[in-house]
Amino acid sequence: MAQHRKILPKITNVVVQYHTIALTNIMITYIFLLLFLFLLDLSMATTWKLNLLDPTLYPRAQCLDGSQGGYYVNPSKSTSSSLYIHHEGGGWCQTQTKDGKETWPNDNCQDRALGSLGSTVNATQTYDFSTNSMGCAGCSEDPVANPLMHDWNKVLILYCDGTSFSSSNDDRIDGLHFNGLDILNAVQDDLSNKIFTDLSEVVIGGSSAGGLAVYLHLDWWAEKLASVNPAMKVVGLPDGGFFLDYTVAATSNYSYDADLRQGFNDFNCKSGVNQLCVASKIANNQPVSDCYFAEHTLPFVTTPIFIFQTVFDSWQLQWENGMADPIDYNALNAYGASLEKSMQTAIESNQNNVVGGFIDRCFHHCTTDELLGTTPVILGRTMAQGFASFWLDPLQTMVIWQHDAPLPCEDCDCPAGMDGPAKR
């Protein structure tokens, strides 16, 4: 036994040493594993790279300040031959004032030219839009929120012209360049030389003023893409872009609709909107500036289009209708009813029966990942599921309307904080 007692400490030491060595090896292996996963994550990370348009090829593709327009591109991490194109939003701008005052909510174009909505001078070389920033529905890489397009190729067109990509001018106006349509032409041409030839299907999207751009330019995009590939599948996805041609009676001299019409005429937007709409207005001796509004343009759209829109759009209720203090829910509900009726009329008037949509009643402007993939659910479908069904069969022109309910919409299955404006 004594001998065993003498040997035991040595055995114990050996065992301890063995465990120390084993533990060290495990830690080293674990560290290398973490490093590998980190590097793998970097290689798989979302990288949206900036592409500014070549001034020698596209001298007219200029932002308000004269800098070159451009876009961000994020190639698919899979072998997808599908593309989502997003028109960035951000309102509009004006050069005219009334009685020496700027009218709300349109920016002064001179001021806008100093920032990211009028210039690309300070645009970063990379940016990550994968979490649906700015209401970019198709940008999300979350397969729950964006089951159809999460792994597609993505392009986001920078909005720096203040006219929903519709203006085209040879000369400067107040020292500024209004060439939104020229930027679109250049982006389309640039992409056709790089990735369009490998594509089979494209969704044309946009949010807010970029959502309006989808209504205005969808058929233009479809025609351009058909010239690259006649079999190309093209569908539009405007998000929060159905702005009413609406005049606030008490402040009609300062309504945003009058500002938009003024800008349409001042900045030469006639060639940058739906040309079937333009022809119809001319033939019927009606204002061509009507075509700057979704309600007048949608009836003429010939390309399949799926609408993301709420009846109670928070931006429109604030700036088109005006929210009194304290909140006047009766006035807000009346505006929502007007918006709903306008959408119904425009959809039913579409001459080609190519309109689908998901129309909710939550208080928001454009989408979030939660709105897209989680709630509200209407007729058993989320927003993303509704669009995915339409994409599979665009001839199934179902518009999913949420049940009638006033603000605050307490039984609309809205995300937290979106049942209506907070009482004040």
C-alpha positions as CSV (number, residue, x, y, z in Angstrom):
1,M,0.0,0.0,0.0
2,A,2.9,2.3,0.7
3,Q,4.2,1.9,-2.8
4,H,0.8,2.7,-4.1
5,R,0.6,5.8,-2.0
6,K,3.9,7.0,-3.4
7,I,2.9,6.4,-6.9
8,L,-0.6,8.0,-6.6
9,P,0.6,11.6,-6.5
10,K,2.6,11.0,-9.7
11,I,-0.4,9.6,-11.4
12,T,-2.5,12.5,-10.2
13,N,0.0,14.9,-11.6
14,V,0.0,13.2,-14.9
15,V,-3.8,13.3,-15.0
16,V,-3.8,17.0,-14.1
17,Q,-1.2,17.7,-16.7
18,Y,-3.2,15.8,-19.3
19,H,-6.3,17.7,-18.6
20,T,-4.4,21.0,-18.8
21,I,-3.0,20.0,-22.2
22,A,-6.4,18.9,-23.4
23,L,-8.1,22.0,-22.1
24,T,-5.5,24.1,-23.8
25,N,-6.0,22.3,-27.1
26,I,-9.8,22.7,-26.8
27,M,-9.4,26.5,-26.2
28,I,-7.1,26.8,-29.2
29,T,-9.5,24.9,-31.3
30,Y,-12.4,27.0,-30.0
31,I,-10.6,30.2,-30.7
32,F,-9.8,29.1,-34.3
33,L,-13.4,28.1,-34.7
34,L,-14.6,31.5,-33.6
35,L,-12.1,33.1,-35.9
36,F,-13.2,31.0,-38.8
37,L,-16.9,31.8,-38.1
38,F,-16.0,35.5,-37.9
39,L,-14.2,35.4,-41.2
40,L,-17.0,33.4,-42.7
41,D,-19.5,36.0,-41.4
42,L,-17.4,38.8,-42.9
43,S,-17.4,37.0,-46.3
44,M,-21.1,36.6,-46.1
45,A,-21.8,40.1,-44.8
46,T,-24.1,42.3,-46.7
47,T,-22.0,44.7,-48.8
48,W,-23.8,47.3,-50.8
49,K,-21.3,49.0,-53.0
50,L,-21.7,52.5,-54.4
51,N,-21.6,53.0,-58.2
52,L,-21.5,56.6,-59.3
53,L,-22.4,57.1,-62.9
54,D,-19.5,57.9,-65.3
55,P,-19.8,61.6,-66.2
56,T,-18.1,61.0,-69.6
57,L,-20.8,58.5,-70.5
58,Y,-23.7,60.1,-68.7
59,P,-23.1,63.8,-68.5
60,R,-26.8,64.7,-67.8
61,A,-27.2,62.2,-64.9
62,Q,-26.7,64.9,-62.3
63,C,-28.0,65.5,-58.8
64,L,-29.3,68.9,-57.8
65,D,-25.8,70.2,-57.0
66,G,-24.3,68.8,-60.2
67,S,-22.6,65.7,-58.6
68,Q,-23.2,62.4,-60.5
69,G,-26.2,60.3,-59.7
70,G,-25.6,56.7,-58.7
71,Y,-26.8,53.5,-57.1
72,Y,-25.8,50.9,-54.6
73,V,-25.6,47.2,-55.7
74,N,-25.7,44.1,-53.5
75,P,-25.1,40.9,-55.6
76,S,-26.9,37.8,-54.5
77,K,-25.0,35.4,-52.3
78,S,-26.8,32.5,-54.1
79,T,-27.0,31.9,-57.8
80,S,-30.2,34.0,-58.1
81,S,-31.0,35.4,-61.5
82,S,-33.6,37.7,-60.0
83,L,-33.2,41.4,-59.2
84,Y,-34.9,43.9,-56.9
85,I,-34.6,47.6,-57.9
86,H,-35.5,50.2,-55.3
87,H,-36.2,53.9,-55.9
88,E,-35.1,55.7,-52.8
89,G,-37.7,58.0,-51.3
90,G,-37.5,61.4,-49.5
91,G,-40.3,63.8,-50.5
92,W,-39.9,66.6,-53.1
93,C,-38.5,70.1,-53.4
94,Q,-39.5,73.5,-54.7
95,T,-37.9,76.7,-56.0
96,Q,-41.0,78.8,-55.8
97,T,-42.4,80.4,-52.6
98,K,-45.8,81.9,-52.0
99,D,-45.9,85.3,-50.3
100,G,-42.2,84.9,-49.5
101,K,-42.8,81.7,-47.6
102,E,-41.9,78.1,-48.4
103,T,-44.8,75.8,-48.4
104,W,-44.8,72.6,-46.4
105,P,-43.7,69.8,-46.6
106,N,-41.6,70.2,-49.8
107,D,-38.0,71.2,-49.2
108,N,-36.4,74.3,-50.7
109,C,-34.3,72.9,-53.5
110,Q,-31.3,75.1,-52.7
111,D,-31.3,73.6,-49.1
112,R,-31.8,70.1,-50.4
113,A,-28.8,70.4,-52.8
114,L,-26.6,70.6,-49.7
115,G,-27.6,67.2,-48.3
116,S,-27.8,63.6,-49.3
117,L,-31.2,64.1,-51.1
118,G,-29.6,66.5,-53.5
119,S,-26.0,65.4,-53.8
120,T,-23.7,62.3,-53.8
121,V,-20.6,64.2,-52.7
122,N,-20.7,62.6,-49.3
123,A,-22.1,59.2,-50.3
124,T,-20.2,56.4,-48.6
125,Q,-18.6,53.7,-50.7
126,T,-20.6,51.0,-48.9
127,Y,-23.9,50.9,-47.0
128,D,-26.1,48.2,-45.5
129,F,-29.8,48.4,-46.5
130,S,-30.4,44.7,-45.6
131,T,-32.6,45.5,-42.5
132,N,-35.3,47.3,-44.6
133,S,-34.1,50.8,-43.8
134,M,-36.1,53.6,-45.5
135,G,-39.0,51.2,-46.1
136,C,-37.0,49.2,-48.6
137,A,-39.2,46.1,-48.6
138,G,-37.2,44.1,-51.1
139,C,-33.9,45.0,-49.5
140,S,-34.5,42.9,-46.4
141,E,-32.4,39.7,-46.1
142,D,-34.7,38.3,-43.4
143,P,-36.3,35.2,-45.0
144,V,-39.3,35.6,-42.7
145,A,-40.0,39.2,-43.5
146,N,-39.0,38.8,-47.1
147,P,-39.5,35.2,-48.2
148,L,-39.5,35.9,-51.9
149,M,-36.6,38.3,-52.4
150,H,-34.3,37.9,-49.4
151,D,-31.5,36.3,-51.5
152,W,-32.0,38.2,-54.7
153,N,-29.6,40.7,-56.4
154,K,-30.4,44.2,-55.1
155,V,-30.0,47.7,-56.5
156,L,-30.9,50.9,-54.6
157,I,-31.1,54.1,-56.8
158,L,-30.1,57.2,-54.9
159,Y,-32.7,59.9,-54.9
160,C,-31.0,63.3,-55.4
161,D,-33.3,65.2,-57.9
162,G,-36.3,66.1,-55.8
163,T,-38.8,65.2,-58.5
164,S,-39.4,61.4,-58.1
165,F,-36.9,60.7,-60.9
166,S,-39.1,62.6,-63.4
167,S,-37.3,65.8,-64.5
168,S,-35.2,66.3,-67.5
169,N,-33.7,69.8,-68.2
170,D,-31.0,71.1,-70.5
171,D,-30.4,74.2,-68.5
172,R,-30.1,74.9,-64.8
173,I,-32.9,76.3,-62.8
174,D,-31.8,78.7,-60.1
175,G,-28.3,77.2,-60.5
176,L,-29.6,73.6,-59.9
177,H,-29.8,70.6,-62.1
178,F,-33.2,68.8,-62.4
179,N,-32.4,65.6,-64.2
180,G,-34.1,62.7,-62.4
181,L,-35.2,61.0,-65.5
182,D,-31.7,61.3,-67.0
183,I,-30.4,59.6,-63.9
184,L,-32.9,56.7,-64.4
185,N,-31.9,56.4,-68.0
186,A,-28.2,56.2,-67.1
187,V,-28.8,53.7,-64.3
188,Q,-30.7,51.5,-66.7
189,D,-28.1,51.7,-69.3
190,D,-25.2,51.1,-66.8
191,L,-27.0,48.1,-65.4
192,S,-27.8,46.6,-68.8
193,N,-24.0,46.6,-69.5
194,K,-23.3,44.8,-66.2
195,I,-26.0,42.5,-64.8
196,F,-29.2,42.7,-66.8
197,T,-28.1,40.1,-69.4
198,D,-28.0,37.4,-66.7
199,L,-31.4,38.1,-65.3
200,S,-34.8,36.5,-65.8
201,E,-37.0,38.4,-63.5
202,V,-37.1,41.9,-61.9
203,V,-39.2,43.6,-59.2
204,I,-39.4,47.4,-59.5
205,G,-39.9,48.9,-56.0
206,G,-39.7,52.1,-54.1
207,S,-40.9,53.8,-51.0
208,S,-42.6,57.1,-50.3
209,A,-41.6,59.5,-53.1
210,G,-39.8,56.5,-54.5
211,G,-43.0,54.5,-54.3
212,L,-44.7,57.2,-56.4
213,A,-41.8,56.8,-58.8
214,V,-42.9,53.1,-59.3
215,Y,-46.3,54.2,-60.5
216,L,-44.8,56.8,-62.8
217,H,-42.0,54.7,-64.3
218,L,-43.0,51.0,-64.1
219,D,-44.1,50.7,-67.7
220,W,-40.9,52.6,-68.7
221,W,-38.8,50.1,-66.8
222,A,-40.8,47.1,-68.3
223,E,-40.2,48.5,-71.9
224,K,-36.4,49.0,-71.2
225,L,-36.0,45.5,-69.7
226,A,-37.9,43.9,-72.5
227,S,-35.3,45.3,-74.9
228,V,-32.7,43.4,-73.0
229,N,-34.7,40.2,-72.6
230,P,-38.1,40.0,-74.2
231,A,-39.0,37.2,-71.8
232,M,-38.1,39.2,-68.7
233,K,-40.7,39.0,-65.9
234,V,-41.4,42.5,-64.4
235,V,-43.7,43.4,-61.5
236,G,-44.0,46.7,-59.6
237,L,-44.0,47.1,-55.8
238,P,-44.8,50.7,-54.7
239,D,-44.7,51.1,-50.9
240,G,-46.4,54.1,-49.4
241,G,-46.5,56.1,-52.7
242,F,-50.2,56.6,-53.2
243,F,-50.3,60.4,-52.4
244,L,-53.6,62.0,-53.0
245,D,-54.3,64.8,-55.4
246,Y,-55.8,66.5,-52.3
247,T,-56.3,70.2,-51.4
248,V,-56.7,71.2,-47.8
249,A,-59.7,73.6,-48.1
250,A,-58.7,75.9,-45.3
251,T,-55.1,76.4,-46.7
252,S,-55.5,75.7,-50.4
253,N,-52.8,78.3,-51.3
254,Y,-50.3,76.2,-49.4
255,S,-51.4,72.6,-50.2
256,Y,-48.6,70.2,-51.2
257,D,-50.6,69.1,-54.2
258,A,-50.3,72.7,-55.6
259,D,-46.6,72.5,-55.0
260,L,-46.2,69.2,-56.8
261,R,-48.1,70.6,-59.8
262,Q,-45.9,73.7,-59.8
263,G,-42.8,71.5,-59.7
264,F,-44.1,69.2,-62.4
265,N,-44.4,72.2,-64.7
266,D,-41.2,74.1,-63.6
267,F,-38.9,71.1,-63.7
268,N,-40.1,69.6,-67.1
269,C,-41.5,66.3,-65.8
270,K,-43.9,65.7,-68.7
271,S,-41.6,63.2,-70.3
272,G,-40.8,61.5,-67.1
273,V,-44.3,60.1,-66.2
274,N,-46.6,57.5,-67.7
275,Q,-47.0,58.5,-71.3
276,L,-50.4,56.8,-71.7
277,C,-51.6,59.0,-68.9
278,V,-50.1,62.1,-70.6
279,A,-51.7,61.3,-74.0
280,S,-55.1,60.8,-72.3
281,K,-54.9,64.1,-70.4
282,I,-54.0,66.0,-73.6
283,A,-56.8,64.3,-75.6
284,N,-59.3,65.2,-73.0
285,N,-58.0,68.8,-72.4
286,Q,-57.1,68.0,-68.8
287,P,-54.0,69.1,-66.8
288,V,-51.0,66.8,-67.7
289,S,-49.8,67.5,-64.2
290,D,-52.5,65.1,-63.1
291,C,-50.1,62.3,-64.1
292,Y,-47.8,63.2,-61.2
293,F,-50.3,61.5,-58.9
294,A,-50.8,57.8,-58.4
295,E,-54.6,58.0,-58.5
296,H,-54.5,59.4,-62.0
297,T,-51.6,57.3,-63.3
298,L,-52.6,53.8,-62.0
299,P,-55.5,53.4,-64.4
300,F,-53.0,53.5,-67.3
301,V,-50.4,51.1,-65.9
302,T,-50.0,48.0,-68.1
303,T,-47.3,46.1,-66.1
304,P,-48.4,44.0,-63.1
305,I,-48.3,46.0,-60.0
306,F,-48.8,45.2,-56.3
307,I,-49.6,48.0,-53.9
308,F,-48.3,48.3,-50.3
309,Q,-50.4,51.1,-48.7
310,T,-52.2,51.9,-45.5
311,V,-55.5,53.8,-45.5
312,F,-54.1,55.8,-42.5
313,D,-50.7,56.8,-43.8
314,S,-49.0,58.7,-41.0
315,W,-47.1,61.1,-43.4
316,Q,-50.2,62.0,-45.4
317,L,-52.4,62.5,-42.3
318,Q,-49.7,64.8,-40.9
319,W,-48.8,66.8,-44.0
320,E,-51.6,66.4,-46.6
321,N,-54.5,66.6,-44.2
322,G,-52.9,68.2,-41.1
323,M,-53.4,66.9,-37.6
324,A,-55.0,69.3,-35.2
325,D,-54.0,69.6,-31.6
326,P,-55.8,67.9,-29.8
327,I,-56.1,65.0,-32.3
328,D,-59.3,65.2,-34.3
329,Y,-60.0,61.6,-35.1
330,N,-63.1,62.4,-37.1
331,A,-61.0,64.5,-39.5
332,L,-58.4,61.8,-39.8
333,N,-60.9,59.1,-40.5
334,A,-62.6,61.3,-43.1
335,Y,-59.2,61.7,-44.9
336,G,-58.6,57.9,-44.6
337,A,-62.0,57.3,-46.2
338,S,-61.1,59.6,-49.0
339,L,-57.8,57.8,-49.6
340,E,-59.5,54.5,-49.6
341,K,-62.1,55.6,-52.1
342,S,-59.5,57.0,-54.3
343,M,-57.5,53.8,-54.3
344,Q,-60.6,51.7,-55.0
345,T,-61.5,53.9,-58.0
346,A,-58.0,53.9,-59.4
347,I,-57.7,50.1,-59.0
348,E,-61.1,49.4,-60.6
349,S,-60.3,51.8,-63.4
350,N,-57.1,50.1,-64.4
351,Q,-57.7,49.2,-68.0
352,N,-55.4,46.1,-68.0
353,N,-56.6,44.4,-64.8
354,V,-53.0,44.0,-63.5
355,V,-53.3,45.4,-60.0
356,G,-53.0,43.6,-56.7
357,G,-52.3,44.9,-53.3
358,F,-52.2,44.7,-49.5
359,I,-54.1,47.6,-47.9
360,D,-54.0,47.8,-44.1
361,R,-55.3,50.4,-41.7
362,C,-52.4,50.8,-39.3
363,F,-50.8,54.2,-38.7
364,H,-47.5,54.1,-40.5
365,H,-45.7,55.3,-43.6
366,C,-44.0,52.6,-45.7
367,T,-43.1,49.2,-44.3
368,T,-40.9,47.7,-41.6
369,D,-39.8,44.1,-41.4
370,E,-42.4,43.5,-38.7
371,L,-45.2,44.9,-41.0
372,L,-43.9,42.8,-43.9
373,G,-43.5,39.4,-42.2
374,T,-45.5,39.4,-39.0
375,T,-48.4,41.6,-38.5
376,P,-51.1,42.5,-39.5
377,V,-52.4,39.3,-41.1
378,I,-55.3,39.8,-43.5
379,L,-57.1,36.8,-45.0
380,G,-54.4,34.6,-43.6
381,R,-51.6,36.4,-45.3
382,T,-48.9,38.9,-44.3
383,M,-47.8,41.7,-46.6
384,A,-44.9,39.6,-47.9
385,Q,-47.0,36.5,-48.4
386,G,-49.6,38.5,-50.3
387,F,-47.0,39.9,-52.7
388,A,-45.3,36.4,-53.1
389,S,-48.7,35.0,-54.1
390,F,-49.2,37.8,-56.7
391,W,-45.7,37.3,-58.0
392,L,-46.3,33.6,-58.7
393,D,-49.5,34.5,-60.6
394,P,-49.9,38.2,-61.5
395,L,-53.1,37.4,-63.3
396,Q,-54.5,36.6,-59.8
397,T,-55.2,40.3,-59.2
398,M,-56.3,40.1,-55.6
399,V,-56.3,43.2,-53.5
400,I,-56.3,42.3,-49.9
401,W,-58.2,45.0,-47.9
402,Q,-58.3,45.1,-44.1
403,H,-61.7,45.2,-42.6
404,D,-63.3,48.7,-42.1
405,A,-62.3,50.2,-38.8
406,P,-61.6,53.8,-37.7
407,L,-58.7,55.3,-35.9
408,P,-57.5,54.5,-33.4
409,C,-57.5,51.0,-35.0
410,E,-57.4,48.9,-31.8
411,D,-58.5,45.7,-33.5
412,C,-56.3,45.9,-36.6
413,D,-53.5,43.6,-35.4
414,C,-51.1,46.5,-35.8
415,P,-47.5,46.5,-34.4
416,A,-47.0,48.3,-31.2
417,G,-47.6,52.1,-31.5
418,M,-49.3,51.9,-34.9
419,D,-52.9,51.8,-33.9
420,G,-53.1,55.6,-34.4
421,P,-51.4,58.9,-33.6
422,A,-50.8,59.5,-29.9
423,K,-53.3,61.8,-28.2
424,R,-51.8,65.1,-27.3
